[in-house]
Amino acid sequence: MKYIEKYYQKFFDENDREKYKFFKKERVIALKNDPGPWHGPNTCSYNESKKTNPDLYKWYNKKHETNRKIAEVNDAITDIEDSVIERMETIICKAGNAITLRNPVSRSDSSFTYIILEKHNRDNYLVYEMNNLKDTRILHWKRIVKLYKLKEYSEG
């Protein structure tokens, strides 16, 4: 099942928030209509069940409809998440913003801070490592958005 991280939800606008609530409710309704596993006597393929086992045929149809509805909802949630991630790029990847790792693995990782200098090309940004004071690197915008967060003093 598809959920959007709480960190990403901070960047929702009101329309996204309403859509996300709606699709979560739709998924719950679809899951309540899920027939569960088949507990009948014999199992056979979908085409055979048309002729031999009408209850199994009905179960197949209901299961297919439930799975289709859940897939539609997950696709809609993915679309919302993608639009939020693109909006995050415009907020986080501005020149002069300081970024740090969101979930550092070690203490040394938590101290790494980068300043975004400029857009290098269509998808990449040139960043300056504040700890090393001489190292610049190029990071992809999706990596910046997903792995890094703004430092407190850049959040204005």
Wavefront OBJ file of the C-alpha trace (Angstrom):
o trace
v 0.000 0.000 0.000
v 1.201 3.442 -0.856
v 1.604 6.128 1.792
v 3.344 9.478 1.546
v 6.009 10.243 4.142
v 5.177 12.799 6.833
v 8.201 14.826 5.709
v 6.728 15.165 2.217
v 3.303 15.999 3.631
v 4.740 19.214 5.074
v 5.054 20.450 1.481
v 1.405 19.727 0.539
v -0.800 22.565 -0.541
v -4.453 22.483 0.550
v -5.597 20.761 -2.644
v -3.033 17.953 -2.257
v -3.999 17.449 1.377
v -7.683 17.046 0.476
v -6.921 14.663 -2.405
v -4.661 12.547 -0.203
v -7.341 12.232 2.512
v -9.923 11.302 -0.124
v -7.738 8.595 -1.681
v -6.844 7.103 1.707
v -10.585 6.778 2.457
v -11.198 5.254 -0.977
v -8.494 2.660 -0.323
v -10.038 1.738 3.036
v -13.424 1.268 1.377
v -11.845 -0.911 -1.320
v -10.020 -3.007 1.281
v -13.260 -3.549 3.207
v -14.800 -4.951 0.019
v -11.906 -7.390 -0.435
v -13.311 -10.940 -0.375
v -10.156 -12.362 1.222
v -8.699 -15.748 0.332
v -10.858 -18.403 -1.299
v -12.197 -20.911 1.235
v -14.418 -22.947 -1.066
v -14.039 -26.584 -2.039
v -12.022 -26.766 -5.234
v -10.051 -24.139 -7.053
v -9.654 -23.868 -10.784
v -8.698 -21.259 -13.326
v -10.827 -18.233 -14.036
v -12.134 -19.608 -17.346
v -12.934 -23.025 -15.874
v -14.747 -21.444 -12.933
v -17.280 -19.859 -15.328
v -18.583 -23.314 -16.149
v -17.861 -25.415 -13.089
v -17.925 -23.193 -9.985
v -20.046 -20.014 -10.139
v -19.148 -19.023 -6.549
v -15.447 -19.105 -7.381
v -16.175 -17.099 -10.547
v -17.921 -14.404 -8.474
v -15.004 -14.419 -6.033
v -12.501 -13.962 -8.909
v -14.484 -10.996 -10.243
v -14.786 -9.338 -6.849
v -11.078 -9.890 -6.119
v -10.140 -8.433 -9.517
v -12.344 -5.371 -8.967
v -10.835 -4.791 -5.514
v -7.262 -5.101 -6.797
v -8.029 -2.756 -9.710
v -9.496 -0.122 -7.371
v -6.504 -0.345 -4.993
v -4.095 -0.009 -7.938
v -5.967 3.100 -9.166
v -5.782 4.680 -5.721
v -2.073 3.863 -5.385
v -1.408 5.413 -8.795
v -3.279 8.561 -7.765
v -1.271 8.778 -4.531
v 1.954 8.312 -6.516
v 0.913 11.209 -8.779
v 0.360 13.418 -5.729
v 3.741 12.385 -4.327
v 5.493 13.161 -7.616
v 3.961 16.632 -7.794
v 4.970 17.294 -4.186
v 8.549 16.168 -4.883
v 8.735 18.537 -7.855
v 7.394 21.362 -5.678
v 10.028 20.501 -3.062
v 12.731 21.020 -5.687
v 11.657 24.628 -6.159
v 11.727 25.198 -2.386
v 14.855 23.275 -1.342
v 17.103 23.652 -4.384
v 17.436 27.439 -4.383
v 20.897 28.914 -4.653
v 22.237 29.775 -1.213
v 20.185 27.232 0.747
v 22.026 25.082 3.274
v 21.055 21.396 3.336
v 21.939 18.475 5.586
v 21.098 14.763 5.602
v 17.564 13.963 6.791
v 18.369 10.586 8.377
v 22.078 10.436 9.171
v 23.506 6.965 9.772
v 26.414 8.135 11.920
v 27.464 11.258 13.792
v 29.875 12.200 11.032
v 27.020 12.028 8.498
v 24.919 14.413 10.556
v 27.618 17.061 10.413
v 27.790 17.197 6.612
v 26.250 20.398 5.385
v 26.128 21.584 1.804
v 25.301 24.943 0.305
v 23.604 24.913 -3.063
v 25.605 27.153 -5.384
v 23.820 26.961 -8.717
v 21.969 24.749 -11.128
v 24.638 22.830 -13.044
v 22.389 21.537 -15.818
v 18.774 20.494 -16.234
v 18.723 17.904 -13.419
v 21.838 18.546 -11.330
v 22.958 21.162 -8.826
v 26.452 22.252 -7.899
v 26.852 22.106 -4.116
v 29.643 23.251 -1.823
v 30.615 21.113 1.159
v 30.928 23.391 4.181
v 32.988 20.928 6.237
v 35.752 20.424 3.704
v 35.776 24.046 2.486
v 37.264 23.070 -0.842
v 35.090 20.303 -2.168
v 32.288 20.972 -4.613
v 30.171 18.198 -6.019
v 27.255 17.741 -8.302
v 24.062 16.206 -6.910
v 20.886 15.204 -8.744
v 17.802 17.158 -7.649
v 15.831 14.031 -6.656
v 18.690 12.928 -4.424
v 18.763 16.347 -2.781
v 15.002 16.361 -2.231
v 14.750 12.794 -0.937
v 17.880 12.558 1.213
v 18.495 16.090 2.426
v 16.537 18.698 4.363
v 16.921 22.420 4.739
v 18.934 23.645 7.673
v 16.893 25.635 10.180
v 18.417 28.960 9.173
v 17.502 28.362 5.486
v 13.820 27.684 6.170
v 12.693 31.299 6.120
l 1 2 3 4 5 6 7 8 9 10 11 12 13 14 15 16 17 18 19 20 21 22 23 24 25 26 27 28 29 30 31 32 33 34 35 36 37 38 39 40 41 42 43 44 45 46 47 48 49 50 51 52 53 54 55 56 57 58 59 60 61 62 63 64 65 66 67 68 69 70 71 72 73 74 75 76 77 78 79 80 81 82 83 84 85 86 87 88 89 90 91 92 93 94 95 96 97 98 99 100 101 102 103 104 105 106 107 108 109 110 111 112 113 114 115 116 117 118 119 120 121 122 123 124 125 126 127 128 129 130 131 132 133 134 135 136 137 138 139 140 141 142 143 144 145 146 147 148 149 150 151 152 153 154 155 156
